[in-house]
Amino acid sequence: AAPDLQQETSASGEDAESAEALVARISSLEESRAFCLVCLQAADELRAEANSVSERVEELEAEVAQRSQLIEELQAQEQLRDLQWAERENALQRLHLGKEVYLLHQVDRTLAEQHGLEQSSSEVHERERSPDVVLKEASEHAAGLARLLRCRTEQVHLLEQENEQLQSSLAAADRARAAADGEAALARQMEVGAEQKLKDAETRLAELVQDRLPDDSEPLGTGTADREVSPRLRGYLLGSSAGEGVAPELSAVAFRAEQRLRSIWHDLGHDSSAQHRKLESLSEAVLRSCAAEISCSESAKEELQGSYNQLQTLATNRFSVDVAANSSLHARKTTLATAAKQHLQRARQELRLSLAELLSLPEGEEVAQISPSQLATIAGESAEALPGRVDVELVLKPRDLDILGISNSKGDASADSWLQQPTEEGFRALAERQAEVKRLLLLVGHELPPLDRELEAHSRALGSAEQARWK
């Protein structure tokens, strides 16, 4: 192995100083043995690669020969079609000339009949014939001309079809010739590349001995997560046949990237197995990225589905709304949320009007100017006026301030948060309070007429009829 190593080292073009430095690095027999083993393995790999390149060159040469034979056959077929077409063209030209002569003769005869250019005994005899005979001959003559016109039209159509077939055959032959030329050029490039690789084999052997080759099993893209994509490569990967400005799908980007990588790896000399391993690594990375995106999207969908289910249950129990079944989940949830908020605002407004009627509060925005202490005083007076001394806590509850839009003394901005988002608890509280207020209003409406009559009687007894009475 030592003589072979010396020959390869001398053939690699390394100078004496680098060789001495390389030998100086070998300090033991085991290191020299490992060094020789690495050299032999690298040499075997390069020989195997050279053999594969030679086999590929032979395959391409065989394909070039087959394509050349195919081109010759296509050229022969093209020449045969040219001859057949020329024969058909000559035959059709002869037929066309004969028909033109016939038509010219008919035209001359018609002109002679119409303008009297030639008057012969036969013409005089024809004029003396009956009109029925003349009409019959004219109809037969017109039918013959119509048949002649149809024949001429069919011939023109046939010639157009044959011309299209010939053009398509010529185009196919041109494409086959261009493909064969491309394969031949590729074969020549492969031959030149193989020769260049064989020349660089010894230099690469020395480089492999000094520095280890990177492992092919290492996933591509390691350490390049923060690397920017060049504008040219980005434009190529995002290219679309539909035109600029149209974003392609993920499958289109992956397909173009795979084509570009296979082309580059083919030029670099990677075989199919190495390309397959690297593509598997890329597929695994894309799979992880897509799985993470799917997981995130599914979590968002589950959260949206939960909100939609809550709103749907709320709509079933509290209100009705029409939702398009074929619309998206987000659109259905938005529709339900909007309807729930509107229904909540209507319920709040109804309860607000009922409370204002119960407490004899002013209408509009003037209610918000009343302080909580003033409202408590009004509620106490209203409770004392009711029969049975109704508890003031039944007339005015803490949440009534939120419904009336009156800020509490503590300044808690989140006190009316239960009125901002539609919930089952909020709807239940509004319904229960509305029932209580309606019951109090019914009680007030039942007790006010007797009180008015009693007050009117006292006023008459005291002689103060001129005073304003409560109505």
C-alpha positions as CSV (number, residue, x, y, z in Angstrom):
1,A,0.0,0.0,0.0
2,A,2.9,2.3,0.7
3,P,4.2,2.4,-3.0
4,D,0.6,3.1,-4.2
5,L,0.3,5.9,-1.7
6,Q,3.6,7.5,-2.8
7,Q,2.5,7.3,-6.5
8,E,-0.9,8.9,-5.7
9,T,0.7,11.5,-3.6
10,S,3.3,12.4,-6.3
11,A,0.5,12.4,-9.0
12,S,-1.6,14.8,-6.9
13,G,0.8,17.7,-7.5
14,E,1.6,18.4,-3.9
15,D,4.9,20.0,-3.3
16,A,7.7,18.6,-1.1
17,E,6.9,20.9,1.9
18,S,3.2,19.9,2.1
19,A,4.2,16.2,1.7
20,E,6.8,16.5,4.5
21,A,4.1,18.2,6.7
22,L,1.7,15.5,5.9
23,V,4.1,12.7,6.8
24,A,5.1,14.6,10.0
25,R,1.5,14.4,11.2
26,I,1.9,10.6,11.2
27,S,3.3,9.7,14.6
28,S,2.5,6.1,15.0
29,L,1.8,2.9,13.0
30,E,-1.9,3.0,13.8
31,E,-2.2,6.5,12.4
32,S,-0.3,5.5,9.2
33,R,-2.6,2.4,8.9
34,A,-5.7,4.6,9.3
35,F,-4.2,7.1,6.9
36,C,-3.7,4.4,4.3
37,L,-7.2,3.0,4.9
38,V,-8.8,6.4,4.3
39,C,-6.7,6.8,1.1
40,L,-7.8,3.4,-0.2
41,Q,-11.5,4.1,0.6
42,A,-11.4,7.4,-1.1
43,A,-9.7,5.9,-4.2
44,D,-12.3,3.1,-4.3
45,E,-15.1,5.7,-4.2
46,L,-13.5,7.8,-6.9
47,R,-13.0,4.7,-9.1
48,A,-16.7,3.7,-8.6
49,E,-17.8,7.2,-9.4
50,A,-15.6,7.2,-12.6
51,N,-17.1,3.8,-13.6
52,S,-20.6,5.1,-13.1
53,V,-19.8,8.2,-15.2
54,S,-18.4,6.0,-17.9
55,E,-21.5,3.8,-17.9
56,R,-23.6,6.9,-18.1
57,V,-21.6,8.1,-21.1
58,E,-22.1,4.8,-22.8
59,E,-25.8,4.9,-22.2
60,L,-26.0,8.4,-23.6
61,E,-24.0,7.4,-26.7
62,A,-26.4,4.5,-27.3
63,E,-29.4,6.9,-26.9
64,V,-27.7,9.3,-29.3
65,A,-27.3,6.5,-31.8
66,Q,-31.0,5.6,-31.4
67,R,-32.1,9.2,-31.8
68,S,-29.9,9.5,-34.9
69,Q,-31.6,6.4,-36.4
70,L,-35.0,7.8,-35.5
71,I,-34.1,11.1,-37.2
72,E,-33.1,9.3,-40.3
73,E,-36.4,7.4,-40.3
74,L,-38.3,10.6,-39.8
75,Q,-36.4,12.3,-42.6
76,A,-37.2,9.3,-44.9
77,Q,-40.9,9.5,-44.0
78,E,-40.8,13.3,-44.6
79,Q,-39.4,12.8,-48.0
80,L,-42.0,10.1,-48.8
81,R,-44.8,12.5,-47.7
82,D,-43.3,15.3,-49.8
83,L,-43.4,13.0,-52.9
84,Q,-46.9,11.9,-52.2
85,W,-48.0,15.5,-51.6
86,A,-46.4,16.6,-54.8
87,E,-48.2,13.8,-56.7
88,R,-51.5,14.8,-55.2
89,E,-50.8,18.4,-55.9
90,N,-50.1,17.7,-59.6
91,A,-53.2,15.6,-59.9
92,L,-55.4,18.2,-58.3
93,Q,-53.8,20.9,-60.5
94,R,-54.6,18.9,-63.7
95,L,-58.1,18.4,-62.5
96,H,-58.4,22.1,-61.6
97,L,-57.2,23.1,-65.1
98,G,-59.7,20.8,-66.7
99,K,-62.5,22.2,-64.7
100,E,-61.4,25.8,-65.4
101,V,-61.4,25.0,-69.1
102,Y,-64.9,23.6,-68.8
103,L,-66.0,26.6,-66.8
104,L,-64.5,29.0,-69.3
105,H,-66.3,27.2,-72.1
106,Q,-69.6,27.5,-70.1
107,V,-69.0,31.2,-69.5
108,D,-68.3,31.8,-73.1
109,R,-71.4,30.0,-74.1
110,T,-73.5,31.9,-71.5
111,L,-72.2,35.2,-72.8
112,A,-72.9,34.3,-76.3
113,E,-76.4,33.3,-75.4
114,Q,-77.1,36.5,-73.4
115,H,-75.4,39.1,-75.7
116,G,-75.8,37.4,-79.0
117,L,-72.1,37.5,-79.8
118,E,-72.4,34.4,-82.1
119,Q,-75.6,33.5,-83.9
120,S,-75.5,30.2,-85.5
121,S,-78.2,27.9,-86.9
122,S,-78.1,25.9,-83.7
123,E,-78.8,29.0,-81.6
124,V,-81.7,29.9,-83.8
125,H,-82.9,26.4,-83.4
126,E,-82.6,26.6,-79.6
127,R,-84.5,29.9,-79.6
128,E,-87.3,28.2,-81.5
129,R,-87.6,25.5,-78.8
130,S,-90.3,25.5,-76.3
131,P,-89.9,27.4,-72.9
132,D,-90.3,24.2,-71.0
133,V,-87.4,22.6,-72.7
134,V,-85.2,25.6,-72.2
135,L,-86.2,25.8,-68.5
136,K,-85.4,22.1,-68.0
137,E,-82.0,22.5,-69.6
138,A,-81.3,25.6,-67.5
139,S,-82.2,23.8,-64.3
140,E,-80.0,20.8,-65.2
141,H,-77.1,23.2,-66.1
142,A,-77.6,25.0,-62.6
143,A,-77.6,21.6,-60.8
144,G,-74.4,20.7,-62.6
145,L,-72.7,23.9,-61.6
146,A,-73.8,23.4,-58.0
147,R,-72.3,19.9,-58.0
148,L,-69.1,21.3,-59.4
149,L,-69.0,23.9,-56.7
150,R,-69.5,21.3,-54.0
151,C,-66.8,19.2,-55.5
152,R,-64.4,22.2,-55.6
153,T,-65.2,23.0,-51.9
154,E,-64.6,19.4,-50.8
155,Q,-61.3,19.4,-52.7
156,V,-60.2,22.6,-51.0
157,H,-61.1,21.2,-47.6
158,L,-59.2,18.0,-48.3
159,L,-56.1,20.0,-49.4
160,E,-56.3,22.1,-46.1
161,Q,-56.5,18.9,-44.0
162,E,-53.5,17.4,-45.8
163,N,-51.6,20.6,-45.4
164,E,-52.3,20.6,-41.6
165,Q,-51.2,17.0,-41.3
166,L,-48.0,17.8,-43.2
167,Q,-47.3,20.8,-41.0
168,S,-47.8,18.7,-37.8
169,S,-45.5,16.0,-39.2
170,L,-42.8,18.6,-39.9
171,A,-43.2,20.1,-36.5
172,A,-42.9,16.7,-34.8
173,A,-39.8,16.0,-36.9
174,D,-38.3,19.3,-35.8
175,R,-39.0,18.6,-32.2
176,A,-37.5,15.2,-32.4
177,R,-34.4,16.6,-34.1
178,A,-34.1,19.3,-31.4
179,A,-34.5,16.7,-28.7
180,A,-31.8,14.5,-30.3
181,D,-29.5,17.5,-30.6
182,G,-30.1,18.4,-27.0
183,E,-29.3,14.8,-25.9
184,A,-26.2,14.8,-28.0
185,A,-25.0,18.1,-26.5
186,L,-25.8,16.7,-23.0
187,A,-23.8,13.6,-23.8
188,R,-20.8,15.7,-25.0
189,Q,-21.0,17.7,-21.8
190,M,-21.1,14.5,-19.7
191,E,-18.0,13.3,-21.5
192,V,-16.2,16.5,-20.9
193,G,-17.3,16.5,-17.2
194,A,-16.2,12.9,-16.8
195,E,-12.8,13.7,-18.2
196,Q,-12.5,16.7,-15.9
197,K,-13.6,14.6,-12.9
198,L,-11.0,11.9,-13.7
199,K,-8.3,14.6,-13.9
200,D,-9.4,16.1,-10.5
201,A,-9.6,12.7,-8.8
202,E,-6.1,12.7,-7.4
203,T,-6.4,16.3,-6.1
204,R,-9.7,15.4,-4.4
205,L,-8.0,12.3,-2.9
206,A,-5.4,14.5,-1.2
207,E,-8.1,16.9,0.1
208,L,-10.1,13.9,1.4
209,V,-7.1,12.7,3.3
210,Q,-6.4,16.0,5.0
211,D,-9.9,17.0,5.7
212,R,-12.9,14.7,6.3
213,L,-15.8,15.0,3.9
214,P,-19.1,16.2,5.3
215,D,-21.6,13.5,6.1
216,D,-24.3,13.1,3.4
217,S,-26.7,11.9,6.1
218,E,-26.6,15.3,7.8
219,P,-29.9,17.0,7.2
220,L,-29.8,19.9,4.7
221,G,-30.5,23.3,6.0
222,T,-28.6,22.7,9.3
223,G,-27.3,26.0,10.5
224,T,-29.0,27.9,7.7
225,A,-32.3,28.7,9.4
226,D,-31.4,32.4,9.6
227,R,-29.9,32.6,6.1
228,E,-31.7,35.0,3.8
229,V,-33.0,33.7,0.4
230,S,-31.5,35.5,-2.5
231,P,-34.0,37.5,-4.6
232,R,-33.1,35.5,-7.8
233,L,-33.7,32.2,-6.1
234,R,-36.9,33.4,-4.5
235,G,-38.2,34.6,-7.8
236,Y,-37.4,31.3,-9.4
237,L,-39.2,29.2,-6.6
238,L,-42.2,31.6,-6.5
239,G,-42.5,31.6,-10.3
240,S,-45.9,30.8,-11.8
241,S,-47.2,30.2,-15.3
242,A,-50.2,32.3,-14.4
243,G,-48.1,35.5,-14.5
244,E,-46.4,37.7,-12.1
245,G,-48.1,38.7,-8.9
246,V,-49.9,35.3,-8.5
247,A,-48.6,33.4,-5.5
248,P,-48.2,29.7,-6.2
249,E,-49.3,26.9,-4.0
250,L,-46.9,24.9,-1.7
251,S,-46.9,22.0,-4.1
252,A,-45.7,24.2,-7.0
253,V,-42.8,25.7,-4.9
254,A,-41.8,22.2,-3.7
255,F,-41.9,20.9,-7.3
256,R,-39.7,23.7,-8.7
257,A,-37.3,23.4,-5.8
258,E,-37.0,19.6,-6.4
259,Q,-36.3,20.2,-10.1
260,R,-33.6,22.8,-9.3
261,L,-32.0,20.6,-6.7
262,R,-31.9,17.5,-8.9
263,S,-30.4,19.5,-11.7
264,I,-27.7,20.9,-9.4
265,W,-27.0,17.6,-7.8
266,H,-26.7,15.9,-11.2
267,D,-24.1,18.5,-12.2
268,L,-22.3,17.9,-8.9
269,G,-22.1,14.1,-9.6
270,H,-24.5,12.9,-6.9
271,D,-26.1,9.6,-7.7
272,S,-29.8,8.8,-7.4
273,S,-29.4,7.2,-3.9
274,A,-27.7,10.3,-2.5
275,Q,-30.3,12.6,-4.1
276,H,-33.0,10.4,-2.6
277,R,-31.5,10.7,0.9
278,K,-31.2,14.4,0.7
279,L,-34.7,14.8,-0.6
280,E,-36.0,12.6,2.3
281,S,-34.2,14.9,4.7
282,L,-35.9,18.0,3.1
283,S,-39.2,16.2,3.1
284,E,-38.9,15.5,6.8
285,A,-38.1,19.2,7.5
286,V,-41.1,20.3,5.4
287,L,-43.3,17.7,7.1
288,R,-42.3,19.0,10.6
289,S,-43.1,22.6,9.5
290,C,-46.4,21.6,8.0
291,A,-47.3,19.5,11.1
292,A,-46.6,22.5,13.4
293,E,-48.7,24.7,11.2
294,I,-51.5,22.1,11.2
295,S,-51.4,21.7,14.9
296,C,-51.5,25.5,15.5
297,S,-54.4,25.8,13.0
298,E,-56.3,22.9,14.6
299,S,-55.9,24.5,18.1
300,A,-57.3,27.8,16.8
301,K,-60.2,25.9,15.1
302,E,-61.0,24.0,18.3
303,E,-61.0,27.3,20.3
304,L,-63.3,28.9,17.6
305,Q,-65.5,25.8,17.6
306,G,-65.9,26.0,21.4
307,S,-66.9,29.7,21.2
308,Y,-69.4,28.8,18.4
309,N,-70.9,26.0,20.4
310,Q,-71.4,28.3,23.4
311,L,-73.1,30.9,21.2
312,Q,-75.2,28.3,19.5
313,T,-76.4,27.0,22.8
314,L,-77.1,30.5,23.9
315,A,-79.1,31.2,20.7
316,T,-81.1,28.0,21.1
317,N,-82.2,29.0,24.7
318,R,-82.5,32.8,24.3
319,F,-83.1,34.0,20.7
320,S,-83.4,32.8,17.1
321,V,-81.1,33.7,14.2
322,D,-80.7,32.3,10.7
323,V,-77.2,31.1,9.9
324,A,-76.1,29.9,6.5
325,A,-75.1,26.2,6.7
326,N,-72.7,26.4,3.9
327,S,-70.7,29.4,5.3
328,S,-67.4,29.1,7.1
329,L,-67.2,28.5,10.9
330,H,-65.8,32.0,11.4
331,A,-68.7,33.6,9.5
332,R,-71.3,31.5,11.4
333,K,-69.6,32.5,14.8
334,T,-69.5,36.1,13.8
335,T,-73.2,36.0,12.9
336,L,-74.2,34.4,16.2
337,A,-72.0,36.8,18.2
338,T,-73.6,39.9,16.5
339,A,-77.1,38.6,17.0
340,A,-76.3,37.8,20.7
341,K,-74.9,41.3,21.3
342,Q,-78.0,42.8,19.7
343,H,-80.3,40.7,21.8
344,L,-78.4,41.6,24.9
345,Q,-78.6,45.3,24.2
346,R,-82.4,45.0,23.5
347,A,-82.9,43.2,26.8
348,R,-80.8,45.8,28.7
349,Q,-82.8,48.6,27.0
350,E,-86.1,47.1,28.0
351,L,-85.0,46.6,31.6
352,R,-83.6,50.2,31.6
353,L,-87.0,51.6,30.5
354,S,-88.8,49.5,33.1
355,L,-86.5,50.7,35.9
356,A,-86.9,54.3,34.8
357,E,-90.6,53.9,34.9
358,L,-90.5,52.3,38.3
359,L,-88.3,55.0,39.8
360,S,-89.9,57.9,37.9
361,L,-86.5,58.8,36.4
362,P,-86.0,61.2,33.5
363,E,-85.6,59.9,30.0
364,G,-82.6,60.0,27.8
365,E,-79.0,60.6,28.9
366,E,-80.0,62.6,32.0
367,V,-80.2,59.4,34.0
368,A,-76.4,59.0,33.8
369,Q,-76.1,62.4,35.6
370,I,-77.8,61.1,38.8
371,S,-75.5,60.0,41.5
372,P,-75.8,56.6,43.2
373,S,-76.8,58.3,46.5
374,Q,-79.6,60.3,44.9
375,L,-80.8,57.1,43.2
376,A,-80.8,55.3,46.5
377,T,-82.9,58.1,48.0
378,I,-85.4,57.9,45.1
379,A,-85.5,54.1,45.5
380,G,-86.2,54.5,49.2
381,E,-89.1,56.9,48.7
382,S,-90.5,54.6,46.0
383,A,-90.3,51.6,48.4
384,E,-92.1,53.5,51.2
385,A,-94.9,54.5,48.8
386,L,-95.5,50.8,47.8
387,P,-98.0,48.9,50.0
388,G,-96.6,46.6,52.6
389,R,-93.4,48.6,52.9
390,V,-91.4,46.8,50.2
391,D,-87.7,46.5,51.0
392,V,-85.6,49.1,49.2
393,E,-83.2,46.3,48.1
394,L,-86.0,44.9,46.0
395,V,-86.6,48.2,44.3
396,L,-82.9,49.0,43.6
397,K,-80.2,46.4,43.3
398,P,-76.4,47.0,42.7
399,R,-76.5,45.8,39.1
400,D,-79.3,48.3,38.3
401,L,-76.6,51.0,38.3
402,D,-74.8,49.2,35.4
403,I,-78.1,48.8,33.6
404,L,-78.9,52.5,34.0
405,G,-75.4,53.5,33.0
406,I,-74.6,55.2,36.4
407,S,-71.0,54.9,37.6
408,N,-70.6,53.7,41.1
409,S,-68.6,55.6,43.7
410,K,-65.8,53.1,43.7
411,G,-65.0,53.9,40.0
412,D,-64.7,50.3,39.0
413,A,-64.6,50.3,35.2
414,S,-65.1,46.6,34.9
415,A,-68.4,46.6,37.0
416,D,-70.6,46.4,33.8
417,S,-68.4,43.8,32.1
418,W,-71.2,41.3,32.4
419,L,-73.2,43.5,30.0
420,Q,-70.4,43.7,27.4
421,Q,-70.2,40.0,26.4
422,P,-73.3,37.9,25.9
423,T,-73.4,35.0,28.4
424,E,-76.0,32.7,29.8
425,E,-75.5,34.2,33.3
426,G,-76.0,37.7,32.0
427,F,-79.2,36.8,30.1
428,R,-80.6,35.0,33.1
429,A,-79.8,37.9,35.4
430,L,-81.6,40.4,33.0
431,A,-84.6,38.1,32.7
432,E,-85.0,37.6,36.4
433,R,-84.6,41.3,37.1
434,Q,-87.1,42.2,34.3
435,A,-89.6,39.9,35.9
436,E,-89.1,41.5,39.3
437,V,-89.5,45.0,37.9
438,K,-92.6,44.1,36.0
439,R,-94.1,42.6,39.1
440,L,-93.4,45.9,41.0
441,L,-94.8,47.9,38.1
442,L,-98.0,45.9,38.2
443,L,-98.2,46.4,42.0
444,V,-97.7,50.2,41.5
445,G,-100.3,50.3,38.7
446,H,-102.8,48.5,41.0
447,E,-102.3,50.8,44.0
448,L,-102.0,54.2,42.3
449,P,-105.7,54.8,41.4
450,P,-107.0,54.4,45.0
451,L,-104.2,56.7,46.3
452,D,-105.1,59.3,43.6
453,R,-108.8,59.1,44.6
454,E,-107.9,59.4,48.3
455,L,-105.6,62.4,47.7
456,E,-108.3,64.1,45.6
457,A,-110.8,63.6,48.4
458,H,-108.4,65.2,51.0
459,S,-107.8,68.1,48.7
460,R,-111.5,68.8,48.3
461,A,-111.9,68.5,52.1
462,L,-109.1,71.0,52.7
463,G,-110.4,73.3,50.1
464,S,-107.3,73.2,48.0
465,A,-108.9,72.3,44.8
466,E,-106.9,74.9,43.0
467,Q,-103.7,73.1,43.7
468,A,-102.3,70.8,41.2
469,R,-103.3,67.2,41.8
470,W,-101.4,64.1,41.2
471,K,-102.6,62.3,38.2
